[in-house]
C-alpha cells in the first residue's frame, strides 16, 4: 500500500498530487468495503431462494 502512493504521485502533476493520491486511497477504501459485500451477494441470494 505504501508503494502505491509513491507510484501514483509520479503520475499526477505537482499541483494536484495530494488530491490525486487522496482520491486513489478513497476509491481503494470504498472498494475494500464493497468488495466483500458484493462477493457475498450470490450466497445471500442462494440462501434466500432455498428458504422461500
Backbone as CSV, one residue per row, in Angstrom:
resi,resn,N_x,N_y,N_z,CA_x,CA_y,CA_z,C_x,C_y,C_z
1,UNK,0.825,-1.184,0.000,0.000,0.000,0.000,0.875,1.255,0.000
2,UNK,2.006,1.179,0.661,2.859,2.354,0.713,3.468,2.652,-0.654
3,UNK,3.786,1.613,-1.411,4.392,1.837,-2.715,3.386,2.408,-3.715
4,UNK,2.106,2.113,-3.566,1.102,2.640,-4.493,1.009,4.161,-4.391
5,UNK,1.115,4.703,-3.206,1.095,6.157,-3.053,2.262,6.811,-3.756
6,UNK,3.434,6.225,-3.631,4.608,6.758,-4.315,4.506,6.614,-5.821
7,UNK,3.956,5.509,-6.266,3.782,5.288,-7.696,2.752,6.253,-8.269
8,UNK,1.642,6.436,-7.580,0.607,7.358,-8.055,1.113,8.793,-8.053
9,UNK,1.946,9.137,-7.106,2.469,10.500,-7.035,3.328,10.833,-8.250
10,UNK,3.920,9.828,-8.867,4.721,10.075,-10.060,3.846,10.434,-11.268
11,UNK,2.592,9.992,-11.268,1.728,10.216,-12.424,0.946,11.515,-12.350
12,UNK,0.742,12.060,-11.158,-0.026,13.292,-11.008,0.900,14.498,-11.055
13,UNK,0.456,15.598,-11.663,1.275,16.810,-11.635,1.375,17.356,-10.211
14,UNK,2.381,18.127,-9.954,2.638,18.628,-8.609,1.463,19.405,-8.046
15,UNK,0.771,20.165,-8.886,-0.332,20.999,-8.393,-1.504,20.181,-7.879
16,UNK,-1.705,18.969,-8.377,-2.849,18.169,-7.935,-2.468,16.847,-7.318
17,UNK,-1.223,16.737,-6.915,-0.716,15.454,-6.421,-1.417,14.992,-5.153
18,UNK,-1.588,15.865,-4.189,-2.207,15.442,-2.924,-3.659,15.037,-3.141
19,UNK,-4.368,15.764,-3.990,-5.758,15.400,-4.276,-5.839,14.077,-5.027
20,UNK,-4.946,13.877,-5.976,-4.956,12.641,-6.746,-4.669,11.425,-5.892
21,UNK,-3.679,11.533,-5.030,-3.336,10.413,-4.158,-4.453,10.183,-3.138
22,UNK,-5.061,11.248,-2.639,-6.171,11.089,-1.697,-7.360,10.397,-2.352
23,UNK,-7.653,10.763,-3.595,-8.740,10.088,-4.326,-8.411,8.617,-4.552
24,UNK,-7.155,8.320,-4.831,-6.751,6.941,-5.033,-6.999,6.115,-3.771
25,UNK,-6.600,6.660,-2.635,-6.818,5.942,-1.381,-8.309,5.845,-1.045
26,UNK,-9.077,6.893,-1.353,-10.515,6.866,-1.086,-11.242,5.811,-1.905
27,UNK,-10.909,5.727,-3.182,-11.536,4.716,-4.043,-11.119,3.319,-3.590
28,UNK,-9.883,3.169,-3.188,-9.427,1.881,-2.670,-10.142,1.494,-1.399
29,UNK,-10.400,2.459,-0.544,-11.122,2.180,0.699,-12.556,1.757,0.410
30,UNK,-13.205,2.435,-0.539,-14.580,2.066,-0.908,-14.602,0.656,-1.501
31,UNK,-13.623,0.350,-2.339,-13.536,-0.994,-2.895,-13.292,-2.049,-1.825
32,UNK,-12.513,-1.693,-0.816,-12.268,-2.619,0.281,-13.504,-2.885,1.112
33,UNK,-14.415,-1.933,1.160,-15.658,-2.112,1.903,-16.690,-2.853,1.053
34,UNK,-16.847,-2.446,-0.208,-17.888,-3.022,-1.056,-17.507,-4.386,-1.639
35,UNK,-16.235,-4.687,-1.734,-15.801,-5.962,-2.296,-16.350,-7.169,-1.557
36,UNK,-16.187,-7.252,-0.246,-16.745,-8.398,0.473,-18.276,-8.450,0.431
37,UNK,-18.907,-7.304,0.396,-20.373,-7.281,0.311,-20.815,-7.841,-1.038
38,UNK,-20.174,-7.392,-2.112,-20.518,-7.882,-3.442,-20.153,-9.359,-3.594
39,UNK,-19.084,-9.774,-2.976,-18.674,-11.172,-3.056,-19.628,-12.098,-2.334
40,UNK,-20.298,-11.605,-1.317,-21.219,-12.436,-0.548,-22.635,-12.394,-1.114
41,UNK,-22.908,-11.499,-2.039,-24.260,-11.364,-2.579,-24.791,-12.655,-3.189
42,UNK,-24.027,-13.404,-3.977,-24.582,-14.652,-4.509,-24.948,-15.655,-3.411
43,UNK,-24.193,-15.684,-2.340,-24.516,-16.570,-1.227,-25.808,-16.176,-0.531
44,UNK,-26.015,-14.892,-0.397,-27.249,-14.423,0.238,-28.441,-14.709,-0.649
45,UNK,-28.299,-14.490,-1.950,-29.403,-14.740,-2.882,-29.733,-16.236,-2.906
46,UNK,-28.716,-17.091,-2.924,-28.944,-18.535,-2.940,-29.602,-18.997,-1.649
47,UNK,-29.203,-18.429,-0.519,-29.796,-18.793,0.761,-31.246,-18.361,0.820
48,UNK,-31.563,-17.171,0.319,-32.940,-16.699,0.310,-33.817,-17.552,-0.606
49,UNK,-33.275,-18.024,-1.710,-34.046,-18.829,-2.650,-34.397,-20.191,-2.041
50,UNK,-33.474,-20.746,-1.270,-33.729,-22.038,-0.625,-34.717,-21.914,0.516
51,UNK,-34.680,-20.761,1.209,-35.547,-20.567,2.375,-36.996,-20.358,1.956
52,UNK,-37.217,-19.774,0.772,-38.562,-19.392,0.349,-39.267,-20.477,-0.311
